[in-house]
Amino acid sequence: MSNYLPTTSAVVIQNVTLGTLTSWHHAITETPQLTTIAQMNATPSTFTTPNKRMLPSSVLNPIQAGPGAGVGPVPNGFFFEIDNVTIQAVNPAGDGEAFTFNGVFYDDTEVDIIDPSLPPGLLQGIHCEADMNWKLNGLTSMTDYPSQNQIVSIQGYAYWDPNHAAGNLGAGREIHALVAWRDAAGIIHMVL
């Protein structure tokens, strides 16, 4: 279990100075790197976490269950923010790498983001996933996701998945784990 008490599912960040970035997630102390979809997709196999199931180092004694369990904390250098993207699709049912723990079903939630100014195709966007182990450890919501066509900003960890290079947006580039999103009103979502 996480060492954090649940708070509201949305937090308003006010008086943010342009040019300064901070994590929107209480468990992440690293400063995100600001990037764009085009920049991330230009170098798809660089800046990738060693394992998509890693949790922040601030989580002590995490629950380890399901596929990819038993991995260490995510190292610094892979945490990014992408602003003003459009939600193309949301799949709450996930990708099928699911498991049940103590009677609760956990799966990744898939969120595809695009930049409408880029040419259509796999490199117009990036495939994102709210990770099942983040949900299991009380770090992210099971239900607080954006809607199709909504314009949002996101924060998460860069991951390269060569098994999905031919079919997913980003041609293998993912934001996995997607850890928070901010709506047009400045409200932060997914953070528990």
N, C-alpha and C positions, 0 to 999 in steps of 0.2 A: 504494500500500500504506500501511496505517496505520503510525504510528511506535510502535506498542505491541507488546510481546511477548505472545503468548497465555498466559493463566493458566488456572486451573481454571474450569470453567463455572459453578460455584456458590460463593458466598462467604457466610459467616455474619457478619452485622452484630450485634454484641452491645453492651450498655450504651448503647443509644440513649435519650436523654432525651426524654420526651414533649414535644411542642411544638417540637422542633428537626427540621428537615428537611435532608437532604443528598441529593445525587445518588448513586445506587447504581452509576453508570457512570463509570469512570475517565476517559473522554474528555469528560465534561460537567462543567463547573465551576459552572454556574448552579444556584442553589437552586430546587427545584421548588415550585410553588404547590399547596397542599393544596386539593382540591375534591371534589365529589361528582358523580355522574352527573346528578342533577337540576339542580345548579347549572350544569354545562356545557351541558346541553340547553336551559336557559332562555334562553341567549344563543348560539345555534348559529353565527352568522356572525361573532361577535367572537372575539378571541384565536385567530387563525389564522396559521400560518406562511405566508409568501408562496408556498412551493413544498414539496410533500410529500417531495421527494427531497433536501432539504438535509441536510448533515452538520455536526457540531460544528466550531467554528472551530479547535479544537485539532488537528484532522486536517490535517496538512501534506501537500501533493501527493497528494490523493485520486485513486484510479482513477476515471475518468469513463467510464461505459459504460451502455448500455441506455436505456430511456425516461426523459426528464427529466434526462439527463446535462448537466453543464456549469453547474449552478447554484452560487451562492455558499453561504457558511456560514449556518446558521440563526441569526437574531438572537435576543437575549434577550427574555424575556417570554412565551414560549409553552410552557414546560416545566412539566408538571403531575404530581401524584401523586394517585391515587384509591385509597383503602384499602377493604378488606373487600368486594370485589365477587365475584360468582359467574360462573364461565366457562360461557357458554351453548353455545358451539361453537368448534371449532378446525378450520381448513381449511389443512393444510400445503401443499396443491397450489397455493394462491394464487389470484389474481384474473385471471390470464392476461396481465398486462402484462410477461411474462417475456422474458429474453434469455439467451444463452450467451456466456460470456467465457472464453477459454483452455480450452475444453472442459468448463466447469462451468456447469450450469443454475442461474439465479437467478430467483426470483419472490418477491413479497411473501407472507408467511404471515398469514392472516386469523384473528383471535381476537375473538369477540364476548363482551362483558362485560355483565352486568345487575345491577341492584339489585332483589332480590325483593320489597322493601317498596314499590316503585313499581307503579302500574297496568300491566298487560300492554299491549304495543304497541311501536311504534318508539322512544318516549321512555323506555322502561324500561331501555334500555342504550345502549352506544356500540360502534360498530364500530372495531376496532383492527387495525393492520397492522404487522408487523415488516418493515421496508423492505428491498428487494432490494439497494439501494446500500449500506446498512449492512452487509449480509452480504458483499457484494463487497469492501468495505474492511476486513473482519475486525473489525467492531465489534459484531456480534451473531451468535448461534448460528444454525445452519441447522436445528437439530433440538430444542432445549431449550425446549419450550412446555408450558403447563399442560394439564390434562385437563378434559373436560367435567364440570361440577358442582363443580369445585374452588373453594374460597374463597381469593382471593389479593388482593394489593395490586399496583398497576402504576405505572410511570412512563413518560412519553412526551410527545410534542409534539402540541399541539392543531392540528387542521387542519379546514377547512370545505370539503367537496366537494359543490358544488351538483349535480353529475351523479348523485349517489347519494342525494339528499334523499328520494326516494319509496320506496326499497327497503331501505336499510341501517338497522340499529339506530342510533339517534341522529339519524335523519332528515337526514343530511348531515354531522353532527358526527363526526369521527374522532379517534382517537389514532394518528397516523401521522407519525412513526415511534414504534411501541411499542419502548422500548429496554431495559426490564428488568421482571421481575415477582418478587415475594417470596411464598414459600409460608407456611403457618401456622406452620412451625417457625422462620421468620426467615431462611431460605436464599434468597439472591438468584440468579436464573436469567437466562439469555440473554447475560450479559456475558462476553466472551472475555478 
